[in-house]
Amino acid sequence: MDAEKTHILERVREYHQAREQPEFVPGVTPVQPSGAALDANDRVALVEAALDLRIAAGPSTQRFERDFARYFGLRKAHMTNSGSSANLLALTSLTSHTLGDRRLRPGDEVITVAAGFPTTVNPIIQNGLVPVFVDVELGTYNTTAERVLAAVGPRTKAIMIAHALGNPFPVADVAAIAAEHGLYLVEDNCDAVGSYHQGRLTGTFGDLTTTSFYPAHHITTGEGGCVLTRNLALARIVEQLRDWGRDCWCEPGKDNTCFKRFDYQLGTLPHGYDHKYIFTHLGYNLKATDIQAALGVSQLSRLDSFGKARRANWQRMYEGLAGVPGLLLPRATEHSDPSWFGFVLTVLPDASFTRRGLEDFLGSRKIGTRRLFGGNLTRHPAYQGRDYRVVGELTNSDVITEHTLWVGVHPSMTDEMVDHVAGSIREFAISAR
């Protein structure tokens, strides 16, 4: 059987390598703003997991969680079915009754930014907490420590902010504010795996950090995400919430890891009630599968090379667009080395063209663009009538809503693709003068 499996996997590798890569034709071949970089090892990893019928979480999941935690130098990683689920678990874990007086309760405030993706904000509202929105800077598209500090009030209990498109927010300063005021810090690191701030990986500053493995992100498992922490008490809560809220910590298919499965007494249950079916939290089922994790293990081995490609593509794009009239080019946050998720452009007020015009032109050349996610989230229907607080003006968040877009720098882009994108933007901007 092992010989047959080896033969199948060899054929899978041959199949992958035999697939012809289409020639890039500018204006004909689509240049997507994001996309996974998948090689023969990834295809083999997926097929091997399928051959073994590892359809639930299992050995690949355990290996991925261990290796991913080691990459960050953190104690625990818990894989989830999406980055959005990771955000939900991270924030919800801070409401656990096991945290005593430090738990977040309905009505408590969580500082976040207005310009971003909704799943950074939604868990706050879903837990009956109050988002406190602050503005961001144009150029870095991140908030500042000064804005965060100004937002701290008597009901503030936590900070939850995403690193914008791979560019770190000033997380060291924000972490210092959190420590000074006794606040939890959740780093939404979904767009920034492999980025550095003050020489440290993003995701290592907060009490909890989250990542996403959607195909657009730095590594992919198809769908998927992860919650990481160095705090073992928080890790235990995250695991319970992810796994239906149950108290048991046995891996799938395992029994009696604690050697006292029928010797517990919790709640008002009878002594000896099966620990596998004792629930201490109102949880979910947000686990990933072993097939996803097998792909994650394969992808993780190339994370550093992916980051190198993203940085190189971003720099090439920047050089290709230097001096283009009417555009504000992005910049890294001070003391940061981003593993860029995308290349952000804001059309300036004195530009002779509009964001929509640029979008349409790029679209005509098969160049994909994206908005900076939701722009000012407070302007969306989902947040109308919700309880939130705004500190300061959201002027830049409104500018982003009206005038900002981004293009890709992902590892699958070749130099020719990057030059085509940059050249098309330059051509449009100059011709519009």
URZI-V276606 format. One record per residue. N is the residue number from 1. RES is the residue in one small letter. NEAR is the number of other C-alpha atoms within 8 Angstrom. D_FIRST is the distance of its C-alpha to the first C-alpha in Angstrom with 2 decimals. Layout:
n=[N,N]
res=[RES,RES]
near=[NEAR,NEAR]
d_first=[D_FIRST,D_FIRST]
This chain:
n=[1,2,3,4,5,6,7,8,9,10,11,12,13,14,15,16,17,18,19,20,21,22,23,24,25,26,27,28,29,30,31,32,33,34,35,36,37,38,39,40,41,42,43,44,45,46,47,48,49,50,51,52,53,54,55,56,57,58,59,60,61,62,63,64,65,66,67,68,69,70,71,72,73,74,75,76,77,78,79,80,81,82,83,84,85,86,87,88,89,90,91,92,93,94,95,96,97,98,99,100,101,102,103,104,105,106,107,108,109,110,111,112,113,114,115,116,117,118,119,120,121,122,123,124,125,126,127,128,129,130,131,132,133,134,135,136,137,138,139,140,141,142,143,144,145,146,147,148,149,150,151,152,153,154,155,156,157,158,159,160,161,162,163,164,165,166,167,168,169,170,171,172,173,174,175,176,177,178,179,180,181,182,183,184,185,186,187,188,189,190,191,192,193,194,195,196,197,198,199,200,201,202,203,204,205,206,207,208,209,210,211,212,213,214,215,216,217,218,219,220,221,222,223,224,225,226,227,228,229,230,231,232,233,234,235,236,237,238,239,240,241,242,243,244,245,246,247,248,249,250,251,252,253,254,255,256,257,258,259,260,261,262,263,264,265,266,267,268,269,270,271,272,273,274,275,276,277,278,279,280,281,282,283,284,285,286,287,288,289,290,291,292,293,294,295,296,297,298,299,300,301,302,303,304,305,306,307,308,309,310,311,312,313,314,315,316,317,318,319,320,321,322,323,324,325,326,327,328,329,330,331,332,333,334,335,336,337,338,339,340,341,342,343,344,345,346,347,348,349,350,351,352,353,354,355,356,357,358,359,360,361,362,363,364,365,366,367,368,369,370,371,372,373,374,375,376,377,378,379,380,381,382,383,384,385,386,387,388,389,390,391,392,393,394,395,396,397,398,399,400,401,402,403,404,405,406,407,408,409,410,411,412,413,414,415,416,417,418,419,420,421,422,423,424,425,426,427,428,429,430,431,432,433]
res=[m,d,a,e,k,t,h,i,l,e,r,v,r,e,y,h,q,a,r,e,q,p,e,f,v,p,g,v,t,p,v,q,p,s,g,a,a,l,d,a,n,d,r,v,a,l,v,e,a,a,l,d,l,r,i,a,a,g,p,s,t,q,r,f,e,r,d,f,a,r,y,f,g,l,r,k,a,h,m,t,n,s,g,s,s,a,n,l,l,a,l,t,s,l,t,s,h,t,l,g,d,r,r,l,r,p,g,d,e,v,i,t,v,a,a,g,f,p,t,t,v,n,p,i,i,q,n,g,l,v,p,v,f,v,d,v,e,l,g,t,y,n,t,t,a,e,r,v,l,a,a,v,g,p,r,t,k,a,i,m,i,a,h,a,l,g,n,p,f,p,v,a,d,v,a,a,i,a,a,e,h,g,l,y,l,v,e,d,n,c,d,a,v,g,s,y,h,q,g,r,l,t,g,t,f,g,d,l,t,t,t,s,f,y,p,a,h,h,i,t,t,g,e,g,g,c,v,l,t,r,n,l,a,l,a,r,i,v,e,q,l,r,d,w,g,r,d,c,w,c,e,p,g,k,d,n,t,c,f,k,r,f,d,y,q,l,g,t,l,p,h,g,y,d,h,k,y,i,f,t,h,l,g,y,n,l,k,a,t,d,i,q,a,a,l,g,v,s,q,l,s,r,l,d,s,f,g,k,a,r,r,a,n,w,q,r,m,y,e,g,l,a,g,v,p,g,l,l,l,p,r,a,t,e,h,s,d,p,s,w,f,g,f,v,l,t,v,l,p,d,a,s,f,t,r,r,g,l,e,d,f,l,g,s,r,k,i,g,t,r,r,l,f,g,g,n,l,t,r,h,p,a,y,q,g,r,d,y,r,v,v,g,e,l,t,n,s,d,v,i,t,e,h,t,l,w,v,g,v,h,p,s,m,t,d,e,m,v,d,h,v,a,g,s,i,r,e,f,a,i,s,a,r]
near=[4,5,6,7,9,8,8,8,11,8,8,12,12,8,8,10,8,6,6,5,4,4,4,7,6,8,9,8,8,9,10,9,14,11,10,12,6,7,7,10,8,11,13,11,11,12,10,9,12,10,8,6,6,12,8,9,14,11,7,12,14,9,9,12,12,10,9,10,13,9,7,9,7,12,11,13,14,11,12,15,13,13,16,10,11,16,14,11,12,14,11,10,11,10,11,12,6,5,9,7,4,5,11,10,8,8,8,11,12,14,16,12,12,14,14,14,9,8,9,14,10,9,12,13,10,7,9,9,14,14,14,14,12,17,15,14,10,8,9,11,8,13,13,10,10,6,11,12,8,7,10,8,5,4,7,11,11,12,12,12,11,12,15,13,9,14,17,17,11,12,10,9,8,10,11,8,11,13,9,7,6,7,12,11,12,15,16,15,14,13,15,18,13,12,15,13,15,7,7,7,11,15,13,10,9,12,11,13,15,18,14,17,17,14,12,9,14,13,12,16,12,8,12,16,17,14,17,14,15,10,9,9,6,10,14,8,10,13,10,16,16,14,12,12,13,14,12,9,7,11,7,7,5,7,7,8,8,6,5,7,13,9,8,11,10,7,4,5,7,6,9,10,12,9,11,9,9,11,9,8,11,8,11,9,8,9,10,13,13,15,13,13,14,14,14,12,12,11,12,9,7,8,11,8,7,11,13,9,10,14,11,8,14,12,8,11,14,9,7,9,12,7,4,9,7,12,10,9,11,9,6,11,11,5,7,13,9,14,15,15,14,14,12,11,11,12,13,9,5,5,10,8,11,9,12,6,8,11,9,8,9,14,10,8,10,11,13,12,13,9,10,13,8,12,13,14,12,7,7,9,5,4,9,8,4,5,6,8,8,8,10,6,7,11,7,10,13,10,9,15,12,7,11,14,13,13,11,14,16,15,12,7,12,7,8,7,11,13,11,9,11,11,10,9,11,10,8,10,13,9,6,7,6]
d_first=[0.00,3.83,5.40,5.06,6.18,8.60,9.81,10.61,12.39,14.22,15.41,16.56,18.52,19.99,20.94,22.75,24.53,25.61,27.34,31.03,33.10,36.32,39.51,41.68,44.90,47.49,48.76,46.05,42.74,42.60,42.76,41.40,42.83,39.40,35.75,32.37,31.23,27.55,25.61,22.24,20.99,22.07,20.26,16.95,17.64,18.33,15.31,12.96,15.00,14.87,11.11,11.34,14.36,16.69,19.72,22.32,23.47,21.12,20.01,20.59,23.97,24.94,24.09,26.00,28.94,29.16,29.02,31.40,33.88,33.79,34.60,37.76,38.55,38.65,37.64,35.59,33.82,32.82,30.82,32.21,31.71,34.50,37.20,39.76,38.16,38.17,41.91,42.51,40.78,42.57,46.00,45.53,44.51,48.03,49.55,47.91,50.38,48.83,50.52,53.94,56.83,54.64,52.78,53.52,55.50,56.52,59.21,58.11,57.85,55.00,55.97,53.96,54.72,55.84,54.08,50.35,47.43,48.10,45.16,46.85,49.87,48.61,47.27,50.78,52.36,49.64,50.43,54.16,54.93,57.23,56.13,58.69,58.41,59.51,59.77,57.93,59.14,58.94,57.11,54.75,54.28,54.08,56.64,58.69,59.22,62.82,61.87,59.49,62.18,64.75,62.53,62.25,64.32,64.98,62.08,59.54,56.55,53.75,52.95,49.96,49.84,47.30,47.24,48.38,46.02,44.71,48.25,48.85,51.74,53.95,51.63,53.11,56.54,55.25,53.37,56.68,58.47,55.91,56.35,60.13,60.34,57.65,55.41,51.65,50.06,46.96,45.69,44.08,42.01,40.01,41.50,41.87,38.74,39.48,43.25,45.70,49.11,51.33,48.44,46.17,43.21,44.20,42.58,43.74,47.32,47.08,46.41,43.44,41.76,39.67,37.36,35.88,32.67,33.80,33.11,36.70,36.33,35.59,31.85,30.08,27.48,28.84,30.90,31.21,33.56,34.25,37.09,37.77,40.44,41.61,43.29,41.15,43.41,42.94,39.18,39.12,41.19,39.01,35.88,37.76,39.10,35.75,34.14,36.65,39.34,37.91,38.86,35.47,33.33,30.04,26.96,25.12,23.43,25.56,28.67,31.76,31.28,35.09,35.26,38.05,36.47,39.11,41.97,43.14,46.36,46.63,49.04,50.68,47.50,47.69,46.58,42.96,41.83,38.06,37.70,34.73,37.33,40.32,41.30,43.59,43.67,43.90,40.51,38.07,34.36,33.80,30.29,27.78,24.08,21.08,20.32,23.88,23.61,20.55,22.82,25.63,23.96,23.41,26.97,28.60,27.88,30.22,32.89,35.49,35.08,35.43,38.62,39.93,39.52,41.24,44.13,44.53,44.55,47.03,49.30,49.25,50.11,52.88,54.40,54.24,56.14,58.62,62.13,61.21,64.10,63.72,60.43,59.74,56.77,54.51,54.78,52.75,54.05,56.01,54.03,50.74,47.96,46.18,42.71,44.18,42.73,45.31,48.68,51.49,54.73,57.86,60.57,63.87,67.00,68.88,66.14,67.23,64.09,62.11,58.59,58.15,59.47,57.03,54.11,55.14,55.57,52.18,50.63,52.35,50.49,47.09,47.19,45.92,47.95,47.80,50.50,50.48,48.76,51.38,54.32,56.80,54.91,58.17,59.11,56.17,56.70,54.12,56.35,59.68,61.32,58.91,60.32,60.04,62.31,62.94,64.37,66.20,66.01,62.77,64.34,61.46,58.95,61.15,61.27,57.47,57.46,59.81,59.19,55.76,52.47,49.57,47.38,44.00,43.11,39.34,37.01,36.10,39.77,40.84,44.28,45.36,44.50,46.33,49.32,49.36,49.51,52.14,54.14,54.20,55.46,58.07,59.20,59.64,61.52,63.88,64.57,65.47,68.31]
